[in-house]
Amino acid sequence: MSDINPFENALKQLDEAARIMHLDEGMHEVLRTPKRVLTVSIPVRMDDGRVKVFIGHRVQHNDARGPYKGGIRYHPQVTLDEVKALAMWMTWKCAIVDVPFGGGKGGIACDPKSMSEHELERLSRRYAYMISDIIGPYVDISAPDVYTGPREMAWIMDTYSALKGSISPGVITGKPLNIGGSKGRTEATGLGVAFCVREGAKKLNVDLKSARVVIQGFGNAGTYAAKFLKQMGASIIAVSDSKGGIFYDGKDGLDVEALIEHKTRTGMVRGFRNAREITNKELLELECDILVPAAYENQITKDNAENIKAKMVAEAANGPTTPEADEILFKKGKLVVPDILANAGGVTVSYFEWVQNLTRDYWSYEKVHDMLEGKMVTAFNDVYRTAEEYKVDMRKGSMVLAVNRVVDAIKARGIWP
């Protein structure tokens, strides 16, 4: 991971959108500043009897359009500035896909890979207890993120419910199906990326059935993006994870289903049959049609943007391209589908899950799939039109669209008292 500050990047993106749309100075200042920031010290009794203290954050950026919404990540390099950036990006993401949420985000600085299940449960429940006063089904709804999933969401939901004295499935999304999760939620981010790639390919006149795709990161988003793009006819020629990358340029590319099974069995993509090992640097700069960064922030920078050969970059990860790299890619004629659009499938189906929780009416996979496709296609075309109208790249177009929608909500509600 880079030492580039993600919150500074987020502010630069907002500042540029404000300049393009001649945003009122006061509104600009409101949007630059999170509404609430909570940092908590989380004591946890480890399996060996020691008490270890972890630092956690919950940032609530803006709720003009609805309750705060955003994931909780567990990672050794979680910082407050990272969480603030992610919360701001969630505000824009929810506005772009036009769901009635604002932006929030949470994170705990820890190494979940070195912790037992019991330690992670104690950590999750203590964190939920410590932020319980500022979350709720109509206030702030969390979700999975890096190194968290349905298991952690279930612990947090149960803890909050116990504190409030009634079952509250709507306090968090990404839960297991048997306690209020939504069908289609697990694959939603990757499927949303695939829909955006499909729409972007139409704009570039790229035939998806002959397209060569490179995916950096083979976690949830990268795995499902690979599966759905393969189903749409694309060839996945290279993927990577935290342990390294592989490249295979044979007929039809990598066998994605077999690769997923290999990764499940071995914990890495390296060692997959017939594939050549490559570095992360090599992977990003491969000759291909579509590059899907699905790992961490700041992977495409001013140092390597000139070497990106893909015609389209579809950002499954949050913040993988720096502002300087954006300018380089735009000048080179690359279509960058920004994170706040490309990976918004997750928050869209989270919204569907929340609605189902509140109404206690649960939907079929087909209904969720069709509704997600409708939301993502509409959002892609809204952003593309805005970018063309302002003669800017899609990131700036998405920011202008999102900021306009949030500002309209703030103005409609008014500043009170």
Sequence and secondary structure as in RCSB ss.txt:
>XXXX:A:sequence
MSDINPFENALKQLDEAARIMHLDEGMHEVLRTPKRVLTVSIPVRMDDGRVKVFIGHRVQHNDARGPYKGGIRYH
PQVTLDEVKALAMWMTWKCAIVDVPFGGGKGGIACDPKSMSEHELERLSRRYAYMISDIIGPYVDISAPDVYTGP
REMAWIMDTYSALKGSISPGVITGKPLNIGGSKGRTEATGLGVAFCVREGAKKLNVDLKSARVVIQGFGNAGTYA
AKFLKQMGASIIAVSDSKGGIFYDGKDGLDVEALIEHKTRTGMVRGFRNAREITNKELLELECDILVPAAYENQI
TKDNAENIKAKMVAEAANGPTTPEADEILFKKGKLVVPDILANAGGVTVSYFEWVQNLTRDYWSYEKVHDMLEGK
MVTAFNDVYRTAEEYKVDMRKGSMVLAVNRVVDAIKARGIWP
>XXXX:A:secstr
   S HHHHHHHHHHHHHHHHT  HHHHHHHHS SEEEEEEEEEE TTS EEEEEEEEEEEE SSSSEEEEEEEE
TT  HHHHHHHHHHHHHHHHHTT S EEEEEEEE  GGGS HHHHHHHHHHHHHHHGGG BTTTEEEEE TT  H
HHHHHHHHHHHHHHTS  GGGBSS  GGGT  TTSTTHHHHHHHHHHHHHHHHHT  GGG EEEEE  SHHHHHH
HHHHHHTT EEEEEEETTEEEE  STTB  HHHHHHHHHHHSSSTT TT EEE HHHHHTSS SEEEE S SS B
 TTTGGG   SEEE  SSS B HHHHHHHHHTT EEE HHHHTTHHHHHHHHHHHHHHHT    HHHHHHHHHHH
HHHHHHHHHHHHHHHT  HHHHHHHHHHHHHHHHHHHH    
